[in-house]
Amino acid sequence: MTIRTRLAWQFAAILAVTLLLFSAVIYFFTYQSRRSAFTDSLFVRARVVAHVYLDGTNRGSEESRASYRRYLRQFYRTLPEEEVRVFDRHNKEVFYEGQGPRHPVPLALLRAIRRVGSHIEEQHDYHQIIGLRYRDARRGDFVIMAASLDADSRSNLRTLRQVLAGGLFSSLIIVGIGGWFFARQALRPMQRIVQEVDTISASDLHRRLSEADGQDEVSHLAQRFNSLLNRLETAFAGQRTFVRDASHELRTPLTVLIGELEVALLQQQRSPVEYRRVLQSTLDAARLLKDLTNGLLQIARASDDPSQVPLKPIQLDELLLQAHEEVQRRQPTCRIDLEFGEPAPGRETQPFLVSGNEPLLLVALLNVIENACKFSRDSSQPILALLSIVKNTVRVEIRDQGVGMSAADREQVFVPFFRAETVRTVPGHGIGLPLTAKIMALHGGSVRIASKLGEGTQVTLELPAAPG
């Protein structure tokens, strides 16, 4: 079922329930009003009978009935199937006027009327019986009972039911057609959005939806779609750039490998020194290719869904010591000083505890520290690695006094394979900082860089502290 049809049915259902309740209220109050008016009419007739019967000038039953009839013809309209009875103090029927069979009145009912003072009884098909106690100073209490058929209410309420049912049926038809039409009008922008979305493919992600210039819900939906298209276009562009740059970087060591091997095969005889040189060059190219491939795999792993990466509590100070030892093994001439800040109150036993993936965090620390070593080889100042905790954040600051970078280069350092102008001569692939940024984002942390050309660089890693 389409949304348009569902909306039309929902509008019709809401209207049906509303009209049914409204019609029920109207019918109920109309029925109660007419019932109350008819009951009052019967009580009035009962009092009239009492006055006529107990009038001192009309003591005989025939005279009383004749006087009652004259009174009705003069002031009232005779009711359908009307019956009137009068019972004396001994519960003996002393007056009767009406048509049809005379049914006996239970003695218990007469006694109840004398005790309570009045009685109202509803019967089937709008028949009603009332009883009234009437006091006479000379002859005691009498009971007057009147019964009749409320034909007017039966006819009028039947007409009212027909009018209400017809109005409900007609309203449902009108609202169903109108709801279907207006739902179609309201959903027309949605249909245009669907048509526009169907025409957008991976080759033209620059296109945007045209319904995003309003303030209604459809415009908001179009704006969200446009935001999604912006992110998809950025992701596709980044993917294309990444594939292009990765292909370029991979081609360099492969070209060296192929070139060295082809040159070696072209020469018939070569000295052992030449063979060693070819083998060493081939080995260096293979190592470069391996490092580049490992870096690409690590970037792919760091881009995974965070829920798929296993995390556990890690002492970041111990991990920093492990990274320090590894960098010293790789680059023994690089001097690295470690400094640990004071633990926060309540975290004396585990001051630098974080939740993370140990291999990935180790890669992030190694990348930053090795970069500091590579880009500050000409500096006599040592590299400082400062570990501290600020509120609920564990912070690692790596400071060097190396070549630094310009503001323009600083904005591009997290782009894969980007190399600043000042470090093009230093071996590397330009994937260390982008990989570190992805690892930190995977752990809910961040990485910041502050650098000035010729004055060194400071890289700050921040991670949420785990509960101690």
Buried (B, 14 or more C-beta within 10 A) or exposed (E): EEEBEEBBBEBBEEBBEEBEEEBEEEBEEBBEEBBEEBBEBBBEBBBBBBBBBBEEEBEEBEBBBEBBEEBBEEEEEEBEEBBBBBBBEEEEBBBEBBEEEEEEBEEEBBEBBBEEEEBEEEEEEBBBBBBBBBEEEEEEBBBBBBBBBBBBBBEBBEEBEEEBEEEBEEBBEEBBEEBBEBBBEBBEBBEBBEEBEEEBEEEEBEBBBEBBEEEEEBBEBBBEBBEEBEEEBEEEEEEEEBEEBBEEBBEBBBEBBEEBBEEBEEEEEEEEEEEEBBEEBBEBBBEBBEBBEEBBEBBEBBEEEEEEBEBEEBBBBEBBBBBBEBBBEEBEEBBBEBEBBEBBEEBEEBBBBBBBBBEBBBBBBBBBBBBBBBBBEEBEEBBBBBBBBEEEBBBBBBBBBBBBBBEEBBEEBBBBBBBBEBBEEBEBBBBBBBBBBBBBBBBBBEBEBBBEBEEBBBBBBBBEBBEB
